[in-house]
Amino acid sequence: MDDHHIVHVRVCDVWTPDAAERYWRAFLPFLHQSRAHFAGYAKALIDRRGAPIMPVAMVQKMREGILEHYRPEDRLALVVDSSPLKAQIRQNYPLLNLDAFLSHDAALAWLINT
């Protein structure tokens, strides 16, 4: 978590269902800390630049986790390598305050200013 109380995650490897379960267990305490600071909502930046494309089953697993663990008022920025992946994320992850970016700086600025 940074000085703005934004949770930062860097994804580098291929994820499996077990990795996703470990991720959620490790990530949730930081999500709760961010919510405590922002009076009920959290801010998170997930940087997937350079990470392998997730298989469809893992996209679905992460979508389920997002729907389970995020609240509609939370803000989630994902940084990715390509415009097609950015469009796919916007389509598959239905969270009101979720957006995808090609630039880490643009994602961070969006989170700071929302």
N, CA, C and O atoms as a Tinker XYZ file with bonds, in Angstrom:
   456  protein
     1  N      0.850000   -1.168000    0.000000    73     2
     2  CA     0.000000    0.000000    0.000000    64     1     3
     3  C      0.898000    1.235000    0.000000    63     2     4     5
     4  O      1.914000    1.286000    0.694000    81     3
     5  N      0.500000    2.228000   -0.794000    73     3     6
     6  CA     1.335000    3.428000   -0.904000    64     5     7
     7  C      0.825000    4.545000    0.015000    63     6     8     9
     8  O     -0.081000    4.336000    0.822000    81     7
     9  N      1.419000    5.725000   -0.120000    73     7    10
    10  CA     1.043000    6.871000    0.713000    64     9    11
    11  C     -0.388000    7.346000    0.469000    63    10    12    13
    12  O     -0.973000    8.024000    1.314000    81    11
    13  N     -0.945000    6.992000   -0.679000    73    11    14
    14  CA    -2.323000    7.360000   -1.003000    64    13    15
    15  C     -3.313000    6.283000   -0.550000    63    14    16    17
    16  O     -4.509000    6.379000   -0.822000    81    15
    17  N     -2.807000    5.259000    0.143000    73    15    18
    18  CA    -3.619000    4.125000    0.615000    64    17    19
    19  C     -4.212000    3.329000   -0.540000    63    18    20    21
    20  O     -5.303000    2.768000   -0.433000    81    19
    21  N     -3.481000    3.293000   -1.634000    73    19    22
    22  CA    -3.851000    2.484000   -2.789000    64    21    23
    23  C     -3.068000    1.187000   -2.711000    63    22    24    25
    24  O     -1.848000    1.200000   -2.551000    81    23
    25  N     -3.767000    0.070000   -2.824000    73    23    26
    26  CA    -3.129000   -1.245000   -2.807000    64    25    27
    27  C     -2.532000   -1.491000   -4.194000    63    26    28    29
    28  O     -3.219000   -1.339000   -5.204000    81    27
    29  N     -1.241000   -1.874000   -4.241000    73    27    30
    30  CA    -0.562000   -2.171000   -5.504000    64    29    31
    31  C     -0.244000   -3.661000   -5.569000    63    30    32    33
    32  O      0.252000   -4.249000   -4.608000    81    31
    33  N     -0.541000   -4.260000   -6.728000    73    31    34
    34  CA    -0.232000   -5.673000   -6.967000    64    33    35
    35  C      0.452000   -5.768000   -8.318000    63    34    36    37
    36  O      0.000000   -5.166000   -9.292000    81    35
    37  N      1.533000   -6.516000   -8.378000    73    35    38
    38  CA     2.255000   -6.759000   -9.640000    64    37    39
    39  C      2.113000   -8.235000   -9.972000    63    38    40    41
    40  O      2.508000   -9.087000   -9.177000    81    39
    41  N      1.560000   -8.545000  -11.127000    73    39    42
    42  CA     1.349000   -9.921000  -11.577000    64    41    43
    43  C      2.396000  -10.240000  -12.629000    63    42    44    45
    44  O      2.547000   -9.508000  -13.607000    81    43
    45  N      3.128000  -11.347000  -12.425000    73    43    46
    46  CA     4.213000  -11.694000  -13.356000    64    45    47
    47  C      4.062000  -13.076000  -13.987000    63    46    48    49
    48  O      4.535000  -13.301000  -15.101000    81    47
    49  N      3.416000  -13.990000  -13.296000    73    47    50
    50  CA     3.383000  -15.384000  -13.730000    64    49    51
    51  C      1.991000  -15.799000  -14.198000    63    50    52    53
    52  O      1.016000  -15.061000  -14.060000    81    51
    53  N      1.938000  -17.007000  -14.756000    73    51    54
    54  CA     0.662000  -17.627000  -15.085000    64    53    55
    55  C     -0.023000  -17.988000  -13.773000    63    54    56    57
    56  O      0.606000  -18.526000  -12.862000    81    55
    57  N     -1.293000  -17.695000  -13.685000    73    55    58
    58  CA    -2.032000  -18.015000  -12.471000    64    57    59
    59  C     -2.790000  -19.316000  -12.629000    63    58    60    61
    60  O     -3.275000  -19.653000  -13.709000    81    59
    61  N     -2.878000  -20.033000  -11.530000    73    59    62
    62  CA    -3.673000  -21.253000  -11.443000    64    61    63
    63  C     -4.799000  -20.976000  -10.449000    63    62    64    65
    64  O     -4.772000  -19.957000   -9.759000    81    63
    65  N     -5.788000  -21.867000  -10.365000    73    63    66
    66  CA    -6.825000  -21.666000   -9.343000    64    65    67
    67  C     -6.243000  -21.586000   -7.928000    63    66    68    69
    68  O     -6.738000  -20.813000   -7.108000    81    67
    69  N     -5.206000  -22.365000   -7.630000    73    67    70
    70  CA    -4.572000  -22.291000   -6.310000    64    69    71
    71  C     -3.916000  -20.929000   -6.086000    63    70    72    73
    72  O     -4.015000  -20.361000   -4.999000    81    71
    73  N     -3.251000  -20.411000   -7.106000    73    71    74
    74  CA    -2.629000  -19.084000   -6.993000    64    73    75
    75  C     -3.692000  -18.019000   -6.758000    63    74    76    77
    76  O     -3.478000  -17.092000   -5.978000    81    75
    77  N     -4.827000  -18.144000   -7.422000    73    75    78
    78  CA    -5.915000  -17.188000   -7.231000    64    77    79
    79  C     -6.433000  -17.232000   -5.797000    63    78    80    81
    80  O     -6.704000  -16.185000   -5.209000    81    79
    81  N     -6.571000  -18.412000   -5.234000    73    79    82
    82  CA    -7.025000  -18.538000   -3.843000    64    81    83
    83  C     -6.018000  -17.900000   -2.889000    63    82    84    85
    84  O     -6.402000  -17.188000   -1.962000    81    83
    85  N     -4.726000  -18.157000   -3.118000    73    83    86
    86  CA    -3.689000  -17.544000   -2.277000    64    85    87
    87  C     -3.695000  -16.027000   -2.430000    63    86    88    89
    88  O     -3.517000  -15.298000   -1.455000    81    87
    89  N     -3.899000  -15.561000   -3.646000    73    87    90
    90  CA    -3.948000  -14.126000   -3.900000    64    89    91
    91  C     -5.060000  -13.480000   -3.078000    63    90    92    93
    92  O     -4.819000  -12.494000   -2.381000    81    91
    93  N     -6.263000  -14.019000   -3.151000    73    91    94
    94  CA    -7.379000  -13.407000   -2.425000    64    93    95
    95  C     -7.136000  -13.415000   -0.924000    63    94    96    97
    96  O     -7.439000  -12.430000   -0.251000    81    95
    97  N     -6.597000  -14.502000   -0.385000    73    95    98
    98  CA    -6.316000  -14.555000    1.067000    64    97    99
    99  C     -5.286000  -13.497000    1.464000    63    98   100   101
   100  O     -5.427000  -12.858000    2.506000    81    99
   101  N     -4.262000  -13.310000    0.651000    73    99   102
   102  CA    -3.215000  -12.328000    0.966000    64   101   103
   103  C     -3.685000  -10.896000    0.697000    63   102   104   105
   104  O     -3.278000   -9.973000    1.402000    81   103
   105  N     -4.520000  -10.705000   -0.295000    73   103   106
   106  CA    -4.937000   -9.385000   -0.735000    64   105   107
   107  C     -6.013000   -8.761000    0.154000    63   106   108   109
   108  O     -6.020000   -7.546000    0.354000    81   107
   109  N     -6.911000   -9.574000    0.685000    73   107   110
   110  CA    -8.061000   -9.043000    1.423000    64   109   111
   111  C     -7.704000   -8.147000    2.600000    63   110   112   113
   112  O     -8.362000   -7.122000    2.777000    81   111
   113  N     -6.698000   -8.469000    3.422000    73   111   114
   114  CA    -6.368000   -7.548000    4.514000    64   113   115
   115  C     -5.984000   -6.145000    4.019000    63   114   116   117
   116  O     -6.328000   -5.150000    4.656000    81   115
   117  N     -5.282000   -6.067000    2.899000    73   115   118
   118  CA    -4.921000   -4.763000    2.333000    64   117   119
   119  C     -6.156000   -4.029000    1.807000    63   118   120   121
   120  O     -6.266000   -2.809000    1.933000    81   119
   121  N     -7.075000   -4.784000    1.220000    73   119   122
   122  CA    -8.318000   -4.199000    0.745000    64   121   123
   123  C     -9.097000   -3.595000    1.919000    63   122   124   125
   124  O     -9.644000   -2.497000    1.808000    81   123
   125  N     -9.144000   -4.315000    3.035000    73   123   126
   126  CA    -9.837000   -3.820000    4.226000    64   125   127
   127  C     -9.150000   -2.573000    4.788000    63   126   128   129
   128  O     -9.823000   -1.640000    5.226000    81   127
   129  N     -7.819000   -2.552000    4.777000    73   127   130
   130  CA    -7.082000   -1.369000    5.248000    64   129   131
   131  C     -7.391000   -0.146000    4.387000    63   130   132   133
   132  O     -7.597000    0.951000    4.905000    81   131
   133  N     -7.422000   -0.342000    3.085000    73   131   134
   134  CA    -7.722000    0.753000    2.177000    64   133   135
   135  C     -9.147000    1.252000    2.421000    63   134   136   137
   136  O     -9.383000    2.460000    2.442000    81   135
   137  N    -10.090000    0.340000    2.603000    73   135   138
   138  CA   -11.478000    0.736000    2.893000    64   137   139
   139  C    -11.567000    1.529000    4.185000    63   138   140   141
   140  O    -12.326000    2.495000    4.268000    81   139
   141  N    -10.806000    1.136000    5.186000    73   139   142
   142  CA   -10.837000    1.846000    6.470000    64   141   143
   143  C    -10.363000    3.289000    6.286000    63   142   144   145
   144  O    -10.921000    4.211000    6.882000    81   143
   145  N     -9.339000    3.479000    5.463000    73   143   146
   146  CA    -8.821000    4.829000    5.238000    64   145   147
   147  C     -9.808000    5.696000    4.449000    63   146   148   149
   148  O     -9.985000    6.874000    4.759000    81   147
   149  N    -10.445000    5.116000    3.437000    73   147   150
   150  CA   -11.337000    5.875000    2.564000    64   149   151
   151  C    -12.798000    5.833000    3.026000    63   150   152   153
   152  O    -13.701000    6.128000    2.243000    81   151
   153  N    -13.031000    5.477000    4.264000    73   151   154
   154  CA   -14.392000    5.477000    4.836000    64   153   155
   155  C    -15.354000    4.603000    4.045000    63   154   156   157
   156  O    -16.458000    5.025000    3.702000    81   155
   157  N    -14.924000    3.387000    3.763000    73   155   158
   158  CA   -15.858000    2.428000    3.193000    64   157   159
   159  C    -15.575000    1.918000    1.802000    63   158   160   161
   160  O    -16.214000    0.961000    1.366000    81   159
   161  N    -14.635000    2.523000    1.080000    73   159   162
   162  CA   -14.298000    1.989000   -0.234000    64   161   163
   163  C    -12.788000    1.852000   -0.344000    63   162   164   165
   164  O    -12.040000    2.525000    0.365000    81   163
   165  N    -12.351000    0.982000   -1.229000    73   163   166
   166  CA   -10.925000    0.704000   -1.402000    64   165   167
   167  C    -10.475000    1.152000   -2.786000    63   166   168   169
   168  O    -11.281000    1.324000   -3.700000    81   167
   169  N     -9.153000    1.335000   -2.914000    73   167   170
   170  CA    -8.534000    1.628000   -4.205000    64   169   171
   171  C     -7.405000    0.620000   -4.412000    63   170   172   173
   172  O     -6.573000    0.412000   -3.530000    81   171
   173  N     -7.391000   -0.005000   -5.599000    73   171   174
   174  CA    -6.351000   -0.991000   -5.896000    64   173   175
   175  C     -5.878000   -0.827000   -7.337000    63   174   176   177
   176  O     -6.666000   -0.533000   -8.237000    81   175
   177  N     -4.576000   -1.023000   -7.534000    73   175   178
   178  CA    -3.957000   -0.962000   -8.849000    64   177   179
   179  C     -3.291000   -2.316000   -9.094000    63   178   180   181
   180  O     -2.358000   -2.694000   -8.387000    81   179
   181  N     -3.776000   -3.032000  -10.092000    73   179   182
   182  CA    -3.242000   -4.353000  -10.448000    64   181   183
   183  C     -2.468000   -4.187000  -11.751000    63   182   184   185
   184  O     -3.053000   -3.877000  -12.789000    81   183
   185  N     -1.165000   -4.390000  -11.699000    73   183   186
   186  CA    -0.292000   -4.210000  -12.863000    64   185   187
   187  C      0.006000   -5.566000  -13.476000    63   186   188   189
   188  O      0.747000   -6.368000  -12.908000    81   187
   189  N     -0.586000   -5.818000  -14.659000    73   187   190
   190  CA    -0.409000   -7.097000  -15.351000    64   189   191
   191  C      0.503000   -6.965000  -16.572000    63   190   192   193
   192  O      0.568000   -7.884000  -17.388000    81   191
   193  N      1.205000   -5.843000  -16.710000    73   191   194
   194  CA     2.088000   -5.688000  -17.875000    64   193   195
   195  C      3.148000   -6.782000  -17.863000    63   194   196   197
   196  O      3.806000   -7.019000  -16.850000    81   195
   197  N      3.299000   -7.436000  -18.994000    73   195   198
   198  CA     4.285000   -8.493000  -19.119000    64   197   199
   199  C      3.830000   -9.848000  -18.627000    63   198   200   201
   200  O      4.535000  -10.838000  -18.822000    81   199
   201  N      2.668000   -9.921000  -17.992000    73   199   202
   202  CA     2.155000  -11.204000  -17.499000    64   201   203
   203  C      1.531000  -11.971000  -18.656000    63   202   204   205
   204  O      0.962000  -11.371000  -19.567000    81   203
   205  N      1.635000  -13.290000  -18.621000    73   203   206
   206  CA     1.004000  -14.089000  -19.675000    64   205   207
   207  C     -0.520000  -13.898000  -19.674000    63   206   208   209
   208  O     -1.121000  -13.583000  -18.647000    81   207
   209  N     -1.115000  -14.093000  -20.832000    73   207   210
   210  CA    -2.574000  -14.040000  -20.945000    64   209   211
   211  C     -3.157000  -15.174000  -20.108000    63   210   212   213
   212  O     -2.681000  -16.308000  -20.164000    81   211
   213  N     -4.183000  -14.860000  -19.341000    73   211   214
   214  CA    -4.814000  -15.885000  -18.508000    64   213   215
   215  C     -5.744000  -16.746000  -19.353000    63   214   216   217
   216  O     -6.435000  -16.235000  -20.235000    81   215
   217  N     -5.764000  -18.057000  -19.085000    73   215   218
   218  CA    -6.747000  -18.915000  -19.757000    64   217   219
   219  C     -8.163000  -18.474000  -19.369000    63   218   220   221
   220  O     -8.362000  -17.842000  -18.332000    81   219
   221  N     -9.127000  -18.810000  -20.200000    73   219   222
   222  CA   -10.518000  -18.416000  -19.970000    64   221   223
   223  C    -10.991000  -18.851000  -18.585000    63   222   224   225
   224  O    -11.706000  -18.102000  -17.920000    81   223
   225  N    -10.610000  -20.035000  -18.143000    73   223   226
   226  CA   -11.030000  -20.522000  -16.825000    64   225   227
   227  C    -10.507000  -19.611000  -15.712000    63   226   228   229
   228  O    -11.200000  -19.398000  -14.717000    81   227
   229  N     -9.301000  -19.074000  -15.868000    73   227   230
   230  CA    -8.744000  -18.187000  -14.841000    64   229   231
   231  C     -9.401000  -16.808000  -14.905000    63   230   232   233
   232  O     -9.601000  -16.172000  -13.870000    81   231
   233  N     -9.736000  -16.344000  -16.099000    73   231   234
   234  CA   -10.466000  -15.080000  -16.217000    64   233   235
   235  C    -11.782000  -15.210000  -15.450000    63   234   236   237
   236  O    -12.173000  -14.303000  -14.714000    81   235
   237  N    -12.456000  -16.336000  -15.627000    73   235   238
   238  CA   -13.713000  -16.570000  -14.920000    64   237   239
   239  C    -13.494000  -16.651000  -13.409000    63   238   240   241
   240  O    -14.287000  -16.110000  -12.639000    81   239
   241  N    -12.430000  -17.318000  -12.984000    73   239   242
   242  CA   -12.120000  -17.436000  -11.551000    64   241   243
   243  C    -11.857000  -16.053000  -10.940000    63   242   244   245
   244  O    -12.339000  -15.760000   -9.845000    81   243
   245  N    -11.108000  -15.215000  -11.630000    73   243   246
   246  CA   -10.834000  -13.877000  -11.115000    64   245   247
   247  C    -12.097000  -13.014000  -11.148000    63   246   248   249
   248  O    -12.313000  -12.197000  -10.253000    81   247
   249  N    -12.919000  -13.189000  -12.163000    73   247   250
   250  CA   -14.191000  -12.462000  -12.218000    64   249   251
   251  C    -15.041000  -12.815000  -11.003000    63   250   252   253
   252  O    -15.624000  -11.935000  -10.370000    81   251
   253  N    -15.110000  -14.095000  -10.684000    73   251   254
   254  CA   -15.871000  -14.528000   -9.506000    64   253   255
   255  C    -15.303000  -13.899000   -8.234000    63   254   256   257
   256  O    -16.060000  -13.462000   -7.367000    81   255
   257  N    -13.974000  -13.853000   -8.119000    73   255   258
   258  CA   -13.340000  -13.243000   -6.950000    64   257   259
   259  C    -13.635000  -11.757000   -6.861000    63   258   260   261
   260  O    -13.889000  -11.232000   -5.776000    81   259
   261  N    -13.602000  -11.079000   -8.000000    73   259   262
   262  CA   -13.911000   -9.647000   -8.011000    64   261   263
   263  C    -15.349000   -9.427000   -7.551000    63   262   264   265
   264  O    -15.614000   -8.551000   -6.728000    81   263
   265  N    -16.273000  -10.220000   -8.082000    73   263   266
   266  CA   -17.675000  -10.069000   -7.681000    64   265   267
   267  C    -17.886000  -10.397000   -6.211000    63   266   268   269
   268  O    -18.744000   -9.801000   -5.560000    81   267
   269  N    -17.118000  -11.331000   -5.687000    73   267   270
   270  CA   -17.254000  -11.727000   -4.287000    64   269   271
   271  C    -16.609000  -10.722000   -3.328000    63   270   272   273
   272  O    -17.187000  -10.412000   -2.286000    81   271
   273  N    -15.432000  -10.213000   -3.662000    73   271   274
   274  CA   -14.642000   -9.449000   -2.700000    64   273   275
   275  C    -14.699000   -7.934000   -2.861000    63   274   276   277
   276  O    -14.481000   -7.200000   -1.897000    81   275
   277  N    -14.987000   -7.463000   -4.058000    73   275   278
   278  CA   -15.059000   -6.024000   -4.260000    64   277   279
   279  C    -16.476000   -5.529000   -4.036000    63   278   280   281
   280  O    -17.451000   -6.240000   -4.282000    81   279
   281  N    -16.567000   -4.309000   -3.568000    73   279   282
   282  CA   -17.853000   -3.630000   -3.401000    64   281   283
   283  C    -18.042000   -2.685000   -4.577000    63   282   284   285
   284  O    -17.064000   -2.252000   -5.185000    81   283
   285  N    -19.291000   -2.360000   -4.907000    73   283   286
   286  CA   -19.519000   -1.460000   -6.051000    64   285   287
   287  C    -18.799000   -0.122000   -5.929000    63   286   288   289
   288  O    -18.428000    0.466000   -6.945000    81   287
   289  N    -18.594000    0.369000   -4.716000    73   287   290
   290  CA   -17.944000    1.675000   -4.549000    64   289   291
   291  C    -16.415000    1.598000   -4.561000    63   290   292   293
   292  O    -15.759000    2.639000   -4.597000    81   291
   293  N    -15.828000    0.394000   -4.532000    73   291   294
   294  CA   -14.375000    0.251000   -4.629000    64   293   295
   295  C    -13.899000    0.706000   -6.003000    63   294   296   297
   296  O    -14.645000    0.648000   -6.981000    81   295
   297  N    -12.648000    1.159000   -6.066000    73   295   298
   298  CA   -12.030000    1.553000   -7.334000    64   297   299
   299  C    -10.904000    0.580000   -7.653000    63   298   300   301
   300  O    -10.027000    0.333000   -6.825000    81   299
   301  N    -10.938000    0.031000   -8.866000    73   299   302
   302  CA    -9.947000   -0.953000   -9.289000    64   301   303
   303  C     -9.413000   -0.557000  -10.657000    63   302   304   305
   304  O    -10.173000   -0.427000  -11.616000    81   303
   305  N     -8.093000   -0.366000  -10.740000    73   303   306
   306  CA    -7.426000   -0.042000  -12.000000    64   305   307
   307  C     -6.514000   -1.203000  -12.380000    63   306   308   309
   308  O     -5.696000   -1.645000  -11.574000    81   307
   309  N     -6.655000   -1.693000  -13.597000    73   307   310
   310  CA    -5.794000   -2.749000  -14.110000    64   309   311
   311  C     -4.928000   -2.182000  -15.226000    63   310   312   313
   312  O     -5.431000   -1.521000  -16.135000    81   311
   313  N     -3.633000   -2.439000  -15.156000    73   311   314
   314  CA    -2.701000   -1.986000  -16.185000    64   313   315
   315  C     -2.326000   -3.204000  -17.027000    63   314   316   317
   316  O     -1.885000   -4.227000  -16.503000    81   315
   317  N     -2.511000   -3.075000  -18.348000    73   315   318
   318  CA    -2.292000   -4.198000  -19.261000    64   317   319
   319  C     -1.433000   -3.754000  -20.443000    63   318   320   321
   320  O     -1.111000   -2.574000  -20.584000    81   319
   321  N     -1.069000   -4.717000  -21.288000    73   319   322
   322  CA    -0.153000   -4.462000  -22.404000    64   321   323
   323  C     -0.801000   -4.067000  -23.719000    63   322   324   325
   324  O     -0.119000   -3.540000  -24.598000    81   323
   325  N     -2.110000   -4.306000  -23.885000    73   323   326
   326  CA    -2.692000   -4.086000  -25.205000    64   325   327
   327  C     -4.119000   -3.557000  -25.116000    63   326   328   329
   328  O     -4.822000   -3.766000  -24.127000    81   327
   329  N     -4.517000   -2.875000  -26.166000    73   327   330
   330  CA    -5.885000   -2.370000  -26.235000    64   329   331
   331  C     -6.922000   -3.490000  -26.285000    63   330   332   333
   332  O     -7.966000   -3.360000  -25.646000    81   331
   333  N     -6.682000   -4.599000  -27.025000    73   331   334
   334  CA    -7.666000   -5.690000  -26.994000    64   333   335
   335  C     -7.851000   -6.265000  -25.580000    63   334   336   337
   336  O     -8.972000   -6.582000  -25.185000    81   335
   337  N     -6.765000   -6.397000  -24.828000    73   335   338
   338  CA    -6.874000   -6.904000  -23.457000    64   337   339
   339  C     -7.610000   -5.895000  -22.579000    63   338   340   341
   340  O     -8.399000   -6.277000  -21.714000    81   339
   341  N     -7.353000   -4.623000  -22.802000    73   339   342
   342  CA    -8.047000   -3.566000  -22.060000    64   341   343
   343  C     -9.555000   -3.659000  -22.318000    63   342   344   345
   344  O    -10.347000   -3.562000  -21.380000    81   343
   345  N     -9.952000   -3.844000  -23.562000    73   343   346
   346  CA   -11.372000   -3.971000  -23.910000    64   345   347
   347  C    -11.978000   -5.231000  -23.294000    63   346   348   349
   348  O    -13.116000   -5.215000  -22.823000    81   347
   349  N    -11.209000   -6.326000  -23.301000    73   347   350
   350  CA   -11.691000   -7.584000  -22.720000    64   349   351
   351  C    -11.951000   -7.425000  -21.222000    63   350   352   353
   352  O    -12.953000   -7.922000  -20.707000    81   351
   353  N    -11.062000   -6.743000  -20.535000    73   351   354
   354  CA   -11.231000   -6.533000  -19.092000    64   353   355
   355  C    -12.465000   -5.691000  -18.826000    63   354   356   357
   356  O    -13.258000   -6.017000  -17.943000    81   355
   357  N    -12.634000   -4.634000  -19.564000    73   355   358
   358  CA   -13.798000   -3.771000  -19.370000    64   357   359
   359  C    -15.101000   -4.533000  -19.598000    63   358   360   361
   360  O    -16.112000   -4.254000  -18.954000    81   359
   361  N    -15.070000   -5.490000  -20.512000    73   359   362
   362  CA   -16.270000   -6.266000  -20.834000    64   361   363
   363  C    -16.526000   -7.379000  -19.815000    63   362   364   365
   364  O    -17.680000   -7.651000  -19.483000    81   363
   365  N    -15.461000   -8.032000  -19.310000    73   363   366
   366  CA   -15.626000   -9.231000  -18.486000    64   365   367
   367  C    -15.677000   -8.988000  -16.989000    63   366   368   369
   368  O    -16.137000   -9.856000  -16.245000    81   367
   369  N    -15.225000   -7.847000  -16.531000    73   367   370
   370  CA   -15.193000   -7.580000  -15.096000    64   369   371
   371  C    -16.185000   -6.466000  -14.768000    63   370   372   373
   372  O    -15.839000   -5.286000  -14.828000    81   371
   373  N    -17.414000   -6.839000  -14.423000    73   371   374
   374  CA   -18.474000   -5.851000  -14.245000    64   373   375
   375  C    -18.447000   -5.181000  -12.869000    63   374   376   377
   376  O    -19.254000   -5.509000  -11.999000    81   375
   377  N    -17.551000   -4.276000  -12.683000    73   375   378
   378  CA   -17.476000   -3.509000  -11.447000    64   377   379
   379  C    -17.636000   -2.047000  -11.847000    63   378   380   381
   380  O    -16.948000   -1.569000  -12.749000    81   379
   381  N    -18.521000   -1.354000  -11.194000    73   379   382
   382  CA   -18.858000    0.017000  -11.562000    64   381   383
   383  C    -17.620000    0.905000  -11.693000    63   382   384   385
   384  O    -17.501000    1.654000  -12.662000    81   383
   385  N    -16.713000    0.831000  -10.747000    73   383   386
   386  CA   -15.534000    1.702000  -10.720000    64   385   387
   387  C    -14.263000    0.940000  -11.072000    63   386   388   389
   388  O    -13.235000    1.093000  -10.412000    81   387
   389  N    -14.338000    0.124000  -12.110000    73   387   390
   390  CA   -13.178000   -0.611000  -12.621000    64   389   391
   391  C    -12.830000   -0.038000  -13.984000    63   390   392   393
   392  O    -13.707000    0.222000  -14.808000    81   391
   393  N    -11.533000    0.155000  -14.209000    73   391   394
   394  CA   -11.105000    0.570000  -15.541000    64   393   395
   395  C     -9.760000   -0.064000  -15.848000    63   394   396   397
   396  O     -9.016000   -0.436000  -14.940000    81   395
   397  N     -9.454000   -0.183000  -17.128000    73   395   398
   398  CA    -8.184000   -0.760000  -17.582000    64   397   399
   399  C     -7.391000    0.323000  -18.302000    63   398   400   401
   400  O     -7.956000    1.200000  -18.957000    81   399
   401  N     -6.083000    0.244000  -18.168000    73   399   402
   402  CA    -5.182000    1.269000  -18.702000    64   401   403
   403  C     -3.964000    0.615000  -19.341000    63   402   404   405
   404  O     -3.579000   -0.494000  -18.969000    81   403
   405  N     -3.363000    1.303000  -20.300000    73   403   406
   406  CA    -2.103000    0.864000  -20.888000    64   405   407
   407  C     -0.925000    1.481000  -20.150000    63   406   408   409
   408  O      0.208000    1.023000  -20.295000    81   407
   409  N     -1.183000    2.510000  -19.364000    73   407   410
   410  CA    -0.137000    3.238000  -18.659000    64   409   411
   411  C     -0.332000    3.142000  -17.145000    63   410   412   413
   412  O     -1.426000    3.375000  -16.631000    81   411
   413  N      0.744000    2.796000  -16.446000    73   411   414
   414  CA     0.718000    2.752000  -14.982000    64   413   415
   415  C      0.407000    4.139000  -14.425000    63   414   416   417
   416  O     -0.389000    4.270000  -13.495000    81   415
   417  N      1.027000    5.166000  -14.986000    73   415   418
   418  CA     0.815000    6.531000  -14.503000    64   417   419
   419  C     -0.631000    6.973000  -14.680000    63   418   420   421
   420  O     -1.184000    7.638000  -13.803000    81   419
   421  N     -1.253000    6.614000  -15.802000    73   419   422
   422  CA    -2.656000    6.978000  -16.034000    64   421   423
   423  C     -3.564000    6.255000  -15.038000    63   422   424   425
   424  O     -4.518000    6.840000  -14.524000    81   423
   425  N     -3.268000    4.988000  -14.769000    73   423   426
   426  CA    -4.066000    4.229000  -13.795000    64   425   427
   427  C     -3.947000    4.849000  -12.410000    63   426   428   429
   428  O     -4.947000    5.023000  -11.714000    81   427
   429  N     -2.747000    5.177000  -12.020000    73   427   430
   430  CA    -2.522000    5.771000  -10.699000    64   429   431
   431  C     -3.206000    7.132000  -10.581000    63   430   432   433
   432  O     -3.818000    7.438000   -9.558000    81   431
   433  N     -3.101000    7.939000  -11.625000    73   431   434
   434  CA    -3.749000    9.258000  -11.603000    64   433   435
   435  C     -5.271000    9.111000  -11.485000    63   434   436   437
   436  O     -5.913000    9.862000  -10.749000    81   435
   437  N     -5.842000    8.154000  -12.203000    73   435   438
   438  CA    -7.288000    7.908000  -12.126000    64   437   439
   439  C     -7.680000    7.545000  -10.696000    63   438   440   441
   440  O     -8.676000    8.051000  -10.179000    81   439
   441  N     -6.907000    6.676000  -10.057000    73   439   442
   442  CA    -7.230000    6.272000   -8.692000    64   441   443
   443  C     -7.085000    7.444000   -7.714000    63   442   444   445
   444  O     -7.930000    7.628000   -6.838000    81   443
   445  N     -6.039000    8.216000   -7.857000    73   443   446
   446  CA    -5.815000    9.337000   -6.953000    64   445   447
   447  C     -6.934000   10.372000   -7.075000    63   446   448   449
   448  O     -7.337000   10.982000   -6.084000    81   447
   449  N     -7.431000   10.563000   -8.295000    73   447   450
   450  CA    -8.413000   11.610000   -8.542000    64   449   451
   451  C     -9.864000   11.158000   -8.461000    63   450   452   453
   452  O    -10.766000   11.954000   -8.720000    81   451
   453  N    -10.110000    9.907000   -8.110000    73   451   454
   454  CA   -11.511000    9.445000   -7.977000    64   453   455
   455  C    -11.832000    9.171000   -6.531000    63   454   456
   456  O    -12.954000    8.776000   -6.212000    81   455
